[in-house]
Amino acid sequence: MMVLSGTLDHLTHTIQVLQQLQRLLPTSATLADVADLLACVEASYGSDVLLEDVIQHLVAEHIAAQLAQRPSRRTHQVQEVAA
């Protein structure tokens, strides 16, 4: 495990990471749930990819999906003219 600060020992760092996960997940989440999530991410992106790169890719994918669901301005303008 990577320790982010020289002043934090391994145990303190582990506690902090788990507490951050706990804030983001349902209260019923287990370590198996976390492991499953990470296994899915690893299967999709590989084990050597930076977390930041995965996050950026997922955000871009999410934005693209949101934009695809919106009616285009052109479609909206045509509907207004027809009405």
C-alpha atoms as one frame of an Amber mdcrd trajectory, in Angstrom:
protein
   0.000   0.000   0.000   1.233   3.457  -0.843   1.657   5.789   2.147   0.942
   9.358   1.072   2.677  11.258   3.848   5.924  10.549   5.628   4.318  11.408
   8.971   1.508   8.868   8.644   2.217   5.333   9.580   0.717   2.434   7.668
  -2.096   1.842  10.176  -3.154   5.508  10.235  -3.158   5.641   6.451  -5.222
   2.451   6.197  -7.769   3.813   8.669  -8.073   7.063   6.707  -8.581   5.293
   3.376 -11.240   2.999   4.855 -13.006   5.955   6.468 -13.134   7.746   3.117
 -14.641   4.647   1.499 -17.133   4.358   4.322 -18.343   7.922   3.658 -18.929
   7.140  -0.015 -20.597   3.735   0.256 -23.864   2.539   1.750 -23.627   1.625
   5.434 -24.249  -2.004   4.503 -21.154  -2.151   2.246 -18.652  -4.877   3.008
 -15.010  -5.372   2.082 -16.253  -7.863  -0.501 -18.348  -5.086  -2.085 -15.285
  -2.843  -2.267 -13.178  -5.686  -3.681 -15.852  -6.441  -6.314 -16.014  -2.788
  -7.361 -12.246  -2.567  -7.674 -12.087  -5.875  -9.563 -14.580  -4.520 -12.109
 -12.579  -1.314 -12.515  -9.351  -3.278 -12.828 -10.893  -5.619 -15.417 -12.013
  -2.630 -17.466  -8.914  -0.440 -17.201  -6.026  -2.651 -16.088  -4.040  -2.742
 -12.877  -1.362  -0.195 -13.793  -3.603   2.720 -14.758  -3.651   5.781 -12.519
  -6.812   6.389 -10.521  -6.963   9.920 -11.952  -7.042   8.513 -15.495  -9.896
   6.148 -14.615 -11.829   8.973 -12.974 -11.348  11.280 -15.973 -12.480   8.552
 -18.358 -15.574   7.795 -16.287 -16.468  11.484 -15.972 -16.143  11.949 -19.744
 -18.323   8.873 -20.311 -20.919  10.206 -17.859 -21.025  13.636 -19.505 -21.359
  12.072 -22.960 -24.291   9.968 -21.748 -25.983  13.041 -20.255 -25.512  15.004
 -23.476 -26.887  12.131 -25.530 -30.080  12.142 -23.440 -30.718  15.843 -23.984
 -32.723  16.869 -26.993 -30.597  18.903 -29.332 -31.239  22.631 -29.596 -32.060
  22.202 -33.263 -34.732  19.592 -32.471 -36.149  21.851 -29.764 -36.242  24.849
 -32.136 -38.010  22.814 -34.841 -40.602  21.657 -32.316 -41.232  25.276 -31.218
 -41.688  26.439 -34.830 -44.077  23.562 -35.549 -46.210  24.396 -32.520
